[in-house]
């Protein structure tokens, strides 16, 4: 299972790449393999506010629909437009072309609540 060590993770199977005050969010390789073929994503609008732990969208696979949860509070600064036409990027390249949103986060103390790659590995084993 691919778990890049430079990323943070959540118990809800999302990954977070921190760059300054911007967090890029996607679902982990484990999550996409459990979901199966991704058919559609409901994403927020740029400018929407997020609160840690609250739903910001949904991901629909052939077998199920799951909520996406904000790992950090802040404002949606970008969505991945490529997923609108090619949701399969989440399956094919979850840590690259399959990113979902970028959040301009507002509370750096929330970062401490995120999991390391090792912590997340322990969760899914």
N, C-alpha and C positions, 0 to 999 in steps of 0.2 A: 504494500500500500504506500503510495507516494504522499508523504507529509513534509513539505518543505519546512525546514527549521527556522527560516526567517519570517514565517507567518505566525499569527496568533489564531486561535480557534475558539469555538463556543460549544457548549453541550448540545446545541441545536444543529450541529454539523455544518457550521459556516466557517469560512476562513476570512482573515482580515490582514491586509497588507497596509502597514502604517508608513506614511510618507509626509512628514511635517504634521499638519493638522488635517490631513486627508486620509481617510480609511477606505480602501477598495475592498468590497465585500463580494464573496461568491460562496457556492456550496462545495464541500469537500469531495474528493474523489470517492470516499466511502459513501457519502450521501447520494451522489448521482448513481453509483452502482446499485444501491439499495432501491432507489426510485425506479430505475429502468429508463427507457427512452423518454427524454423530455420532449413534450409536445407544445408547451406554451408557458409563458410567464406573464403574470400580472405585476407590473412594476409601478412604483410611485412616480410622481411628477417632480421634475427638478424644482427645487424650492420648498418642497414638503418638509416639515419638521419630523424628526424621529425621536423616540424616547427609548432608552435601553430596555430591551425585553418585549417591546410592543411589535405587533405585526406591521410590516411595511409593504408586503406583497405576497403573492402565492406562486408556487411552481407546480405545474401540472404534468404528470407523467401518464403513460398509457394506463397504469394500474391505480393511480392515486393522485390526490391533490394535497399539498402540504403548505403550511404557512411559512413565510420567511420572517425572521425576527431581527430587529435592529440590535446589533451587538454594542452599539454606542449611541449616545444621544447627539443630535446635531441636525444638520440640514442636508438634504439630498442635493449634491452639487453636479451630479452627472449620472445618467443611466447608460447602459450598454445598448446602443441602437442596433447592433448586429444581431442581438438575440430576438428582436422582433420578427425578423425573417428567417433566422437560423438558430432556434432554441437548442438544437443538437450540439452547439458549441459547448454547452454545459457538460455534456457527456464526453465529447471528443477532447476538450482542453479545459478542464475545470479551473485550473490555476492560471490560465492565460486568456484566450479569447472568450472563455466562459464566465468572466467576471460579470456581476449583475449591476451593482450600483457603487457610487462613490459618495461618501458622507463627509462633510466638513464637520468634524466632531467638536463639541463645545465643553467637554469635561474630561480633562486628561486623567483624572483619578479613576475613571471607569476602565481604563486600560488594564489596571491591576486585576480586574475581574475576568479577563480573558485567559485562555489556556495556552500553555506552550505546546509545541509539537509532541513532546514526551507525555505531557498530561493528557492530551487528546488521544494519543496512541493507547494509553492505559484505559481510556473510556470505551474505545471501540474493540478492544481485544477480547 
